[in-house]
Amino acid sequence: MEDLNIVTRERLEKAAELEQQNVPLYPNGYPVPHHIRDLLAYAVGKTTEQLHEGSEDFTVAGRVLAVRSFGKSTFMHIADADSRIQVYLQQDQVGKDAYQLAKKLDIGDIIRVSGPLFRTRTDELTVQVKEFVLLTKNLRPLPEKYHGLKDIEIRYRQRYVDLIVNEEVRETFRKRAAIVQSIRSFMAERSFLEVETPMMQAVPGGATAKPFKTFHNALSMDLYLRIAPELYLKRLLVGGFERVFELNRNFRNEGISTQHNPEFTMLEFYQAYATYEDLIGLTEELFAKIAADVNDGKTMVEYQGEVIDLTPPWARYSFRESLTRIGEVPPEAIENFADAISFARGLGIGVEKFEGHGKLLTKIFDVVVEPRLVQPTFIYQYPLEVSPLSRKNEAEPDFVDRFELFIASREMANAFSELNDPRDQRERFAKQLAARQAGDEEAHFMDEDYLRALEYGMPPAAGEGIGIDRLVMLFTDSPSIRDVILFPHMRPEKKTQQ
C-alpha cells in the first residue's frame, strides 16, 4: 500500500511538471477517425513494402500498456476498446520536444498517434508515429501485467480497472450486449411490442418478494421499486396489445449470493390467446436463436465443467413426477401433508413455517430436485399455493398451468397461463393479504386497480420471465452473477482503496 502511494505521488509530481511546461493533461477536440481494428483489417496479408505503397496515414487513440525505450526511439503498445497495436516513436520523426514528452509517458496514459503502418523484423504490425498527443494523464498505476487484478472484491468494486486489464471481462459484457440484442430481434420478428412500465409503483406485485420502499415528496406518498413488471404488462393485454415484452430492471430486497443481486435484469413477455405449453416451444426457439447469434450456432455450451446440451426438445416433467423420479420422494409424502412433514424433517428442513402442503413440497423440490437439473428441463404444473397469479389446471384445480425452466441446477425462466378471472384473482389476493398481515413480507399486496383492469376483460394469455443475468452466466461460463453485472451491489468499503 505504501509503495502504491509513492508511485501515485510520483505521477502527481510528473503531472505538475508537465503542466508547468504548458502541456495540457486532459485536452479535448482531437478526433480519432480510426479504430485499431481498422488498421489490423487493412494490413491483413500486406507486407511492409505493400503498406508503404499505400503511404496512408492512420490516426488512432488508446491506452498505453507497455513501453520500451532505446535512446532516441521508443516502442509502445496501446489498446482501444477492442484491439491493441504497437506504435514506434523516433525523435527524428516527431521532433525533440515531442519525443521528450513521449519519454515521460506512463503506462495507463491515453494518447493519440498518427502515421503510416509498417512491419517490424518480427512481422509485428506497427504505426510509425509522425505526431502524437497526450489525451489523458494517468495518476494511478494499473495492476502489474503478469499478476493482473486478482482480488475479487476489488475487481467488482473497481470494475473500471477490471475492464482495463482483463480482456475476458470486456468480452463477457460484449457478449451480454449481443445476447440482449438477439432477444430483441427474436421478439420483434414475432410481432412482440417492446414497452416500458413504471419502475416506481404504488402497489408492488407480479412476484413473491420483499420490495424496496421509497417516498415521493411531491405526491406525498410511499412508492416501491418494482419487483416485477407483470401486472402492468397484463394491463396492456387488457388495453388491446396482444404481444408485449419488456427488458426490465427489477429490485428485490433480499439476500446477495452468486445467483442473486438485489437489482437484476429480466425479459418478461405476454402473448394473448396462448397457453404455457405454447411458451415451452417458444423458449426453446429463443435459446436456439441466442446460441446461433453468440455461440457460433453451437447448442453445446460448457458451463463450470459441465457440457450443457441446448438442442431442443428439452426434458419435461410434471412437478409431482419430478419429485418421485428425480428427487426420489416417496409418493405418500406427495399425497399426504403429514408424510411430507416427516420427509422434510429427514432432510433437515424446518417445517414450522410451512402452513400448506404445496409450499412444503416446493421447498422439498428445491432441496432434492433442483440440484439434479443440470440439462435443460421444464417442470410444469406447480401447486396453486405458490402460484397466486397462475391459471388453475382445469382437471386438477390444486395445481396450475405453469412451468419453470432449469439449466445448470438453477431456475432460468418462469411461465404460466395467466389467471384472467377477476373473482378468482381477488380471492387469491385476499389470501396473500392475510399472509402479509400475519408477517409474510414477501406476500402480494391487494392491487385494486389491477382487479379493475381484469374486470374490463383480459384475453386468455400466457406470460414468461427469463433472468438475463443468469442467461449471460450460462453463455459466458461465469460462476457468479456478479461476473455479469457491471457494477454489482456490495457492502460499503471497510477502508479507502488506494
Rosetta blueprint (number, residue, H / E / L):
1 M L
2 E H
3 D H
4 L H
5 N H
6 I H
7 V H
8 T H
9 R H
10 E H
11 R H
12 L H
13 E H
14 K H
15 A H
16 A H
17 E H
18 L H
19 E H
20 Q H
21 Q L
22 N L
23 V L
24 P L
25 L L
26 Y L
27 P L
28 N L
29 G L
30 Y L
31 P L
32 V L
33 P L
34 H L
35 H L
36 I H
37 R H
38 D H
39 L H
40 L H
41 A H
42 Y H
43 A H
44 V L
45 G L
46 K L
47 T L
48 T H
49 E H
50 Q H
51 L H
52 H H
53 E H
54 G H
55 S L
56 E L
57 D L
58 F E
59 T E
60 V E
61 A E
62 G E
63 R E
64 V E
65 L E
66 A E
67 V E
68 R E
69 S E
70 F E
71 G L
72 K L
73 S E
74 T E
75 F E
76 M E
77 H E
78 I E
79 A E
80 D L
81 A L
82 D L
83 S L
84 R E
85 I E
86 Q E
87 V E
88 Y E
89 L E
90 Q E
91 Q H
92 D H
93 Q H
94 V H
95 G L
96 K H
97 D H
98 A H
99 Y H
100 Q H
101 L H
102 A H
103 K H
104 K L
105 L L
106 D L
107 I L
108 G L
109 D L
110 I E
111 I E
112 R E
113 V E
114 S E
115 G E
116 P L
117 L E
118 F E
119 R E
120 T L
121 R L
122 T L
123 D L
124 E L
125 L E
126 T E
127 V E
128 Q E
129 V L
130 K L
131 E E
132 F E
133 V E
134 L E
135 L E
136 T E
137 K L
138 N L
139 L L
140 R L
141 P L
142 L L
143 P L
144 E L
145 K L
146 Y L
147 H L
148 G L
149 L L
150 K L
151 D L
152 I H
153 E H
154 I H
155 R H
156 Y H
157 R H
158 Q L
159 R H
160 Y H
161 V H
162 D H
163 L H
164 I H
165 V H
166 N L
167 E H
168 E H
169 V H
170 R H
171 E H
172 T H
173 F H
174 R H
175 K H
176 R H
177 A H
178 A H
179 I H
180 V H
181 Q H
182 S H
183 I H
184 R H
185 S H
186 F H
187 M H
188 A H
189 E H
190 R L
191 S L
192 F L
193 L E
194 E E
195 V L
196 E L
197 T L
198 P L
199 M L
200 M E
201 Q E
202 A L
203 V L
204 P L
205 G L
206 G L
207 A L
208 T L
209 A L
210 K L
211 P L
212 F L
213 K E
214 T E
215 F E
216 H E
217 N L
218 A L
219 L L
220 S L
221 M E
222 D E
223 L E
224 Y E
225 L E
226 R L
227 I L
228 A L
229 P L
230 E H
231 L H
232 Y H
233 L H
234 K H
235 R H
236 L H
237 L H
238 V H
239 G H
240 G L
241 F L
242 E L
243 R E
244 V E
245 F E
246 E E
247 L E
248 N E
249 R E
250 N E
251 F E
252 R L
253 N L
254 E L
255 G L
256 I L
257 S L
258 T L
259 Q L
260 H L
261 N L
262 P L
263 E E
264 F E
265 T E
266 M E
267 L E
268 E E
269 F E
270 Y E
271 Q E
272 A E
273 Y L
274 A L
275 T L
276 Y H
277 E H
278 D H
279 L H
280 I H
281 G H
282 L H
283 T H
284 E H
285 E H
286 L H
287 F H
288 A H
289 K H
290 I H
291 A H
292 A H
293 D H
294 V H
295 N L
296 D L
297 G L
298 K L
299 T L
300 M E
301 V E
302 E E
303 Y E
304 Q L
305 G L
306 E E
307 V E
308 I E
309 D E
310 L L
311 T L
312 P L
313 P L
314 W L
315 A E
316 R E
317 Y E
318 S E
319 F H
320 R H
321 E H
322 S H
323 L H
324 T H
325 R H
326 I L
327 G L
328 E L
329 V L
330 P L
331 P H
332 E H
333 A H
334 I H
335 E H
336 N L
337 F H
338 A H
339 D H
340 A H
341 I H
342 S H
343 F H
344 A H
345 R H
346 G H
347 L L
348 G L
349 I L
350 G L
351 V L
352 E L
353 K L
354 F L
355 E L
356 G L
357 H H
358 G H
359 K H
360 L H
361 L H
362 T H
363 K H
364 I H
365 F H
366 D H
367 V H
368 V H
369 V L
370 E H
371 P H
372 R H
373 L L
374 V L
375 Q L
376 P L
377 T E
378 F E
379 I E
380 Y E
381 Q L
382 Y L
383 P E
384 L H
385 E H
386 V H
387 S L
388 P L
389 L L
390 S E
391 R L
392 K E
393 N L
394 E L
395 A L
396 E L
397 P L
398 D L
399 F E
400 V E
401 D L
402 R E
403 F E
404 E E
405 L E
406 F E
407 I E
408 A L
409 S L
410 R E
411 E E
412 M E
413 A E
414 N E
415 A E
416 F E
417 S E
418 E E
419 L L
420 N L
421 D L
422 P H
423 R H
424 D H
425 Q H
426 R H
427 E H
428 R H
429 F H
430 A H
431 K H
432 Q H
433 L H
434 A H
435 A H
436 R H
437 Q H
438 A L
439 G L
440 D L
441 E L
442 E L
443 A L
444 H L
445 F L
446 M L
447 D L
448 E H
449 D H
450 Y H
451 L H
452 R H
453 A H
454 L H
455 E H
456 Y H
457 G L
458 M L
459 P L
460 P L
461 A E
462 A E
463 G E
464 E E
465 G E
466 I E
467 G E
468 I H
469 D H
470 R H
471 L H
472 V H
473 M H
474 L H
475 F H
476 T H
477 D L
478 S L
479 P L
480 S L
481 I H
482 R H
483 D H
484 V H
485 I L
486 L L
487 F L
488 P L
489 H L
490 M L
491 R L
492 P L
493 E L
494 K L
495 K L
496 T L
497 Q L
498 Q L
